[in-house]
Amino acid sequence: MLWFILALGTAFFSALEAVVVKKWLGHLSRCDMLACFLGWSWPMFALYIMIRGWQPLAPEFWQALLVMLPLNILGTFIQYEAIRSAPISLIMPLMAFTPAFMIVTGFVFLGELPTPAGLAGIACIVAGSWVLNAKAANRTALLEPFRAIFRVRGSRYALYASIIWAIGAVFSKRMALAGDPFYAGAMFFTIHNALLVGGLLLTGKASWRTMLRHPVAGIASGMTLVAHIACHYISITMVAAAYMISIKRLNGVISVAMGGLFFKDENVRGRFIGAAVMALGAGIIALWG
């Protein structure tokens, strides 16, 4: 059950990460927002690498790294544009589509085929994400998430990001299995953040001045990212990738509560109906998956 606890930690910290970035950095341009967020987290990952010293990583890490770098950079841009432009409680639950996509990618790349109970749990989580986005007063509420995807740019971007993360989770597991899981994650984000932030600064799309004006927001969001990555990389080595990502997507449930608390998002009470369905799916996966 340790994997389940760590996966829940991943859900919590990834939701908190999105809230901190949107609350304190959401007024910036997309590029400045990412530069502040990832730029301030870079020293944390780099310091961990320096303290640990060089640790052996299997060749599979570097092979997966070449695929993950462009995937993660693209997914980060898309997801945080969605978070910046639409309500947290609408965007984050849509990420629960990732486990459905992972049934295919996990089988193709890792040979992982969920059991019937696992499939039922994944189905509950995905179905719950639909209900989370439904308006209680609307008789066609169950169709609302589909409409939102096509009507709201942020929702479309969330769906695109969920597809990218479905593929990326497979390669992040390969990297995590190539050595110490958190060391592998820290190494990846040290390289990833340096390339992404360095590229933004060198091309003039982001500025040093903006980064230096937001140290508290940068450090706070960076700390949530470090906690998120630590839980993610350790837990994904313990269980089938589709199961771990299914639990991680409970960040949609947490985001509904945080959206109501910090951003006064609408229909929070109604969306908790979907949260109950998602919790049921998580329980099925944890107990019988």
C-alpha positions as CSV (number, residue, x, y, z in Angstrom):
1,M,0.0,0.0,0.0
2,L,3.0,2.3,0.2
3,W,2.7,3.0,-3.6
4,F,-0.9,4.1,-2.9
5,I,0.1,6.6,-0.2
6,L,2.9,8.0,-2.4
7,A,0.5,8.2,-5.4
8,L,-2.0,10.2,-3.2
9,G,0.9,12.4,-2.2
10,T,1.6,13.0,-5.9
11,A,-2.1,13.9,-6.4
12,F,-2.0,16.4,-3.5
13,F,1.3,18.1,-4.4
14,S,0.5,18.3,-8.1
15,A,-2.8,20.0,-7.3
16,L,-1.1,22.3,-4.8
17,E,1.5,23.1,-7.4
18,A,-1.1,24.2,-9.9
19,V,-2.9,26.3,-7.3
20,V,0.3,28.1,-6.2
21,V,1.4,28.8,-9.8
22,K,-2.1,30.1,-10.8
23,K,-2.6,32.1,-7.6
24,W,0.8,33.9,-7.5
25,L,2.1,33.7,-11.1
26,G,-1.0,33.4,-13.2
27,H,-1.0,37.2,-13.9
28,L,2.3,36.8,-15.9
29,S,2.7,35.8,-19.5
30,R,2.8,32.0,-20.1
31,C,6.6,32.1,-20.7
32,D,7.4,34.3,-17.6
33,M,5.1,32.1,-15.5
34,L,7.0,29.0,-16.5
35,A,10.4,30.6,-16.2
36,C,9.6,31.7,-12.6
37,F,8.1,28.3,-11.6
38,L,10.8,26.1,-13.2
39,G,13.7,28.5,-12.8
40,W,13.3,28.7,-9.0
41,S,12.9,24.9,-8.8
42,W,16.1,24.2,-10.8
43,P,18.5,24.9,-7.8
44,M,16.5,22.5,-5.6
45,F,17.0,19.6,-8.1
46,A,20.6,20.5,-8.9
47,L,21.5,20.8,-5.2
48,Y,20.1,17.3,-4.6
49,I,22.2,15.9,-7.4
50,M,25.3,17.7,-6.0
51,I,24.7,16.3,-2.5
52,R,24.2,12.8,-3.7
53,G,27.1,12.9,-6.1
54,W,27.1,10.9,-9.3
55,Q,24.9,7.8,-9.2
56,P,24.9,5.2,-11.9
57,L,22.0,5.3,-14.3
58,A,21.3,2.5,-16.8
59,P,21.5,3.3,-20.5
60,E,17.6,3.1,-20.6
61,F,17.5,6.4,-18.6
62,W,19.3,8.4,-21.3
63,Q,17.3,6.7,-24.1
64,A,14.0,7.6,-22.3
65,L,15.4,11.1,-21.6
66,L,15.7,11.9,-25.3
67,V,12.0,11.1,-25.7
68,M,10.8,12.7,-22.5
69,L,12.5,16.1,-22.9
70,P,10.4,17.3,-25.9
71,L,7.3,15.5,-24.6
72,N,7.6,17.1,-21.2
73,I,8.4,20.5,-22.5
74,L,5.4,20.4,-24.8
75,G,3.1,19.0,-22.1
76,T,4.2,21.6,-19.6
77,F,3.5,24.5,-22.0
78,I,0.1,23.1,-22.8
79,Q,-1.0,22.2,-19.3
80,Y,0.0,25.5,-17.7
81,E,-1.6,27.5,-20.5
82,A,-4.8,25.6,-19.7
83,I,-4.3,26.3,-15.9
84,R,-3.6,30.0,-16.6
85,S,-6.6,30.5,-18.8
86,A,-9.4,28.5,-17.2
87,P,-10.7,27.6,-13.7
88,I,-8.6,25.0,-11.8
89,S,-11.7,23.0,-10.9
90,L,-12.6,22.6,-14.6
91,I,-9.1,21.9,-15.9
92,M,-7.5,19.5,-13.4
93,P,-10.3,16.9,-13.4
94,L,-10.0,16.6,-17.1
95,M,-6.5,15.2,-16.6
96,A,-8.3,12.1,-15.3
97,F,-8.6,11.1,-19.0
98,T,-4.9,10.1,-18.8
99,P,-5.5,6.6,-17.3
100,A,-7.8,5.8,-20.1
101,F,-5.1,6.7,-22.7
102,M,-2.6,4.8,-20.5
103,I,-4.4,1.5,-21.0
104,V,-3.2,1.6,-24.6
105,T,0.3,3.2,-24.0
106,G,1.0,1.0,-21.0
107,F,0.3,-2.2,-23.0
108,V,2.2,-1.0,-26.1
109,F,5.3,0.2,-24.4
110,L,5.4,-1.7,-21.1
111,G,3.3,-4.8,-21.7
112,E,1.1,-3.9,-18.8
113,L,-2.5,-5.0,-19.2
114,P,-4.9,-3.9,-16.3
115,T,-7.0,-6.6,-14.6
116,P,-10.8,-6.4,-14.9
117,A,-10.9,-4.7,-11.5
118,G,-8.2,-2.3,-12.5
119,L,-10.2,-1.4,-15.7
120,A,-13.3,-0.9,-13.5
121,G,-11.4,1.5,-11.2
122,I,-10.0,3.4,-14.1
123,A,-13.5,3.7,-15.7
124,C,-14.9,5.1,-12.4
125,I,-12.2,7.7,-12.2
126,V,-12.7,8.8,-15.8
127,A,-16.5,8.8,-15.4
128,G,-16.1,10.8,-12.1
129,S,-14.2,13.4,-14.0
130,W,-17.2,13.9,-16.3
131,V,-19.5,14.4,-13.3
132,L,-17.1,16.8,-11.7
133,N,-17.6,19.1,-14.6
134,A,-21.3,18.8,-14.9
135,K,-23.8,21.4,-13.8
136,A,-26.3,20.0,-11.3
137,A,-29.1,22.1,-12.8
138,N,-28.5,20.9,-16.3
139,R,-30.4,17.7,-17.4
140,T,-27.6,16.9,-19.9
141,A,-24.9,17.5,-17.2
142,L,-23.1,14.2,-18.1
143,L,-22.3,15.6,-21.5
144,E,-21.0,18.9,-20.2
145,P,-17.3,17.9,-20.0
146,F,-17.4,17.0,-23.7
147,R,-18.9,20.3,-24.5
148,A,-16.4,22.1,-22.4
149,I,-13.5,20.4,-24.2
150,F,-14.6,21.9,-27.5
151,R,-16.0,25.2,-26.2
152,V,-13.2,26.3,-23.8
153,R,-9.7,26.6,-25.0
154,G,-8.3,25.7,-21.6
155,S,-10.3,22.5,-21.6
156,R,-9.1,21.5,-25.0
157,Y,-5.5,22.1,-23.8
158,A,-6.2,19.9,-20.7
159,L,-7.2,17.0,-22.9
160,Y,-4.2,17.5,-25.2
161,A,-2.0,17.5,-22.1
162,S,-3.6,14.3,-20.7
163,I,-2.7,12.5,-24.0
164,I,0.9,13.7,-23.7
165,W,1.1,12.6,-20.0
166,A,-0.2,9.2,-20.9
167,I,2.8,8.7,-23.2
168,G,5.2,10.5,-20.9
169,A,4.3,8.3,-17.9
170,V,5.6,5.3,-19.7
171,F,8.9,6.8,-20.3
172,S,9.1,8.4,-16.8
173,K,8.7,4.9,-15.4
174,R,11.6,3.7,-17.6
175,M,13.8,6.5,-16.2
176,A,12.7,5.7,-12.6
177,L,13.6,2.1,-13.1
178,A,17.1,2.9,-14.4
179,G,18.4,3.8,-11.0
180,D,17.4,5.4,-7.7
181,P,13.9,6.8,-8.6
182,F,14.1,10.2,-7.0
183,Y,17.7,10.7,-8.2
184,A,16.5,9.9,-11.8
185,G,13.6,12.4,-11.4
186,A,16.0,15.1,-10.1
187,M,18.5,14.5,-12.9
188,F,15.7,14.7,-15.5
189,F,14.3,18.0,-14.1
190,T,17.7,19.5,-13.7
191,I,18.3,19.0,-17.4
192,H,14.7,19.7,-18.4
193,N,14.4,23.0,-16.5
194,A,17.8,24.3,-17.6
195,L,16.9,23.7,-21.2
196,L,13.4,25.1,-21.0
197,V,14.1,28.2,-18.8
198,G,17.4,28.8,-20.6
199,G,15.7,28.8,-23.9
200,L,13.0,31.2,-22.8
201,L,15.6,33.6,-21.4
202,L,17.9,33.5,-24.4
203,T,15.1,34.1,-26.8
204,G,13.8,37.0,-24.8
205,K,10.4,35.3,-24.2
206,A,11.0,35.5,-20.4
207,S,13.1,37.9,-18.4
208,W,15.5,37.6,-15.4
209,R,13.9,40.7,-13.8
210,T,10.5,39.1,-13.7
211,M,12.0,35.9,-12.1
212,L,13.8,37.9,-9.5
213,R,10.7,39.9,-8.6
214,H,8.8,36.7,-7.5
215,P,11.2,34.8,-5.2
216,V,8.5,33.7,-2.7
217,A,6.1,32.4,-5.4
218,G,9.0,30.8,-7.3
219,I,10.4,29.0,-4.2
220,A,6.9,27.9,-3.0
221,S,5.9,26.5,-6.4
222,G,9.4,24.9,-6.8
223,M,9.0,23.1,-3.4
224,T,5.6,21.7,-4.4
225,L,7.2,20.5,-7.7
226,V,10.0,18.7,-5.9
227,A,7.5,17.0,-3.5
228,H,5.3,16.1,-6.5
229,I,8.3,14.6,-8.5
230,A,9.6,12.7,-5.5
231,C,6.3,11.0,-4.8
232,H,5.7,10.4,-8.6
233,Y,9.0,8.8,-9.4
234,I,9.1,6.5,-6.3
235,S,5.5,5.3,-6.5
236,I,5.6,4.6,-10.3
237,T,8.3,2.0,-9.8
238,M,6.1,0.0,-7.4
239,V,3.0,-0.7,-9.5
240,A,1.7,-0.7,-13.0
241,A,1.9,2.8,-14.5
242,A,-1.8,3.0,-15.3
243,Y,-2.7,2.3,-11.7
244,M,-0.4,4.9,-10.3
245,I,-1.5,7.6,-12.7
246,S,-5.1,6.7,-12.0
247,I,-4.5,7.6,-8.3
248,K,-2.5,10.7,-9.2
249,R,-5.5,12.0,-11.2
250,L,-7.3,12.3,-7.9
251,N,-5.6,15.7,-8.0
252,G,-8.8,16.7,-9.9
253,V,-10.8,16.0,-6.7
254,I,-8.4,18.0,-4.6
255,S,-8.4,20.8,-7.1
256,V,-12.2,21.2,-6.9
257,A,-11.8,21.9,-3.1
258,M,-8.8,24.2,-3.7
259,G,-10.6,26.0,-6.5
260,G,-13.5,26.8,-4.3
261,L,-11.3,27.8,-1.4
262,F,-8.8,30.0,-3.3
263,F,-10.5,31.1,-6.5
264,K,-14.2,30.9,-5.6
265,D,-14.9,28.5,-8.5
266,E,-18.5,27.8,-9.2
267,N,-20.5,24.5,-8.8
268,V,-18.0,23.2,-6.2
269,R,-20.7,21.3,-4.3
270,G,-22.0,19.6,-7.4
271,R,-18.6,18.6,-8.5
272,F,-18.0,16.6,-5.3
273,I,-20.5,14.1,-6.6
274,G,-17.9,13.3,-9.2
275,A,-15.3,13.2,-6.5
276,A,-17.1,10.4,-4.8
277,V,-17.2,8.4,-8.0
278,M,-13.4,9.0,-8.4
279,A,-12.7,8.0,-4.8
280,L,-14.6,4.7,-5.5
281,G,-12.4,4.1,-8.5
282,A,-9.3,4.7,-6.4
283,G,-10.5,2.3,-3.8
284,I,-11.2,-0.4,-6.4
285,I,-7.7,0.0,-7.8
286,A,-6.0,0.0,-4.4
287,L,-7.9,-3.1,-3.0
288,W,-8.3,-5.3,-6.1
289,G,-6.4,-3.7,-9.0
